[in-house]
Amino acid sequence: MSTEDTLGQAHAPPGEHRPRAADTAIVVRVALPHQLRHLARLRGEAVVEVTPPVTVAAVVDALEAAHPPLVGTLRDRETGRRRAMIRIYADGEDYSNAPLTTELPPVVVSGREPLRLVGSIAGG
């Protein structure tokens, strides 16, 4: 049980641990296509920390913060909408057209599976 100070901020009673923001961060793995890994100077999957709720937008925000060269490559800088040539998959499901506020499935949140960002292929 916590107590509040005069500013309304909650504090844990003596002897009780209260998690800090860093304690509640979730580590999410992100698989990127080769071109984006190269741009971000990554050799494998990206790993980012996200504060719950773990949504597509939260992961992309964390990914762009950790790897600034990716800003504007995954979503439009003006509108925030996903780039048409980037597809998003989680647990075998296509999240590309889901709202960016959609929470990711437990297998991604737990770290068992990565969130997969895939470059789609066009042409004919």
N, C-alpha and C positions, 0 to 999 in steps of 0.2 A: 504494500500500500504506500502511496506517495503523499507528500505534503506539499502545499503551495506556498511560495513566498509572497511578499506584498505586490510583486509584479505579475502574479498569476503563473509563474513558472514552477513546474513540478520538480520536486526533489525526492530522491529515495531516502527513506529513514536510515539512520546509522546502521551499518552492517548489511544493508540490502543493496545488491548490485542493480543499477538501472542501465540498460544498454544505451550506448551513445549511437549517433547516426552511423558511425563507421562500423559498429557492431551489427547493424541491421542491413548493411549493404549486401546485395546478392551478386555473386560472381557469375557472369554469363559468358559463354564461349560463342564466338561469331566466326563462321567460315565465310571467307571472301573469295571472289574469283581472282585468278592470278594477277590481272592488271591492277586491281585495287590493292592487293597485298603488296605488289611492287611499289605502287604509289605511296602506301603507308609504311614502306620499308619493313614489312613483316615476312617472316619465313614460314609461318604456319598460321594457325587460328589466332584471331585477336581475342583478348580476354579483357572484359570491362566490368566495373563495379556499378551496380544500379541499385538505387533505393526503391523499395517497393512502393507502389505496384510496378511489376516488371512488364512494361508494355513495349510494343515495337518502337514507339517514339522515344521512350526512355533509353533503350539500347542504342538507337541511332544517335541520340544526343551524347551519350557517354562515348560512343565510338568516335564521333567527330571531335569531341573534346580531347580525347586521348591521341588522336591522329589527325591534326588540323589539315593536312593535304587532302583528306577525304571530304571536307566541307564543300557542299555543292555537287558532289559526284553521286550521292545516293538520293538526294531530294533537292528540289528547286530552292534556291536561297530566298527567293521572294515569297513563294506561296507555301513552302514547307511540304509540298506534295512529292510523293515518291517519283523518281525518274522513271519514265516509261520502259527503259531498257533494264531496269533492276527488278528482279523478282525476289520475294521473301518467302522462305519455307521454314516451318517449325513442326517437328514431329510428323513429317510426311505430308503436312497440309499446306496449301497455298494461302499465305496471308497477304499476298500482294494487293488485293483490293479491299482488305479489311481496314476499318478505321485505324489510324495510328495509335489510338488509345486502347486498342484491343490488348488484353493481357495475354501473355505467352503461356503455353501449356507447361504443366509441372516438369516434364522431362527436360525442357530447356532451362527452366528456373532452377532445377536441382543440379544442372551441369552435366547430366547424363548425355544430352544431345546438344549440338550447337544450333544457334539460329543461323540459317543458311541464306546468304545474299548471293543471288545468282545473276550473272549477266545473260540476258536473253539474246537470241540470235535472230537477226532479220535478214531479209534479202530473198532473192529468188533466182 
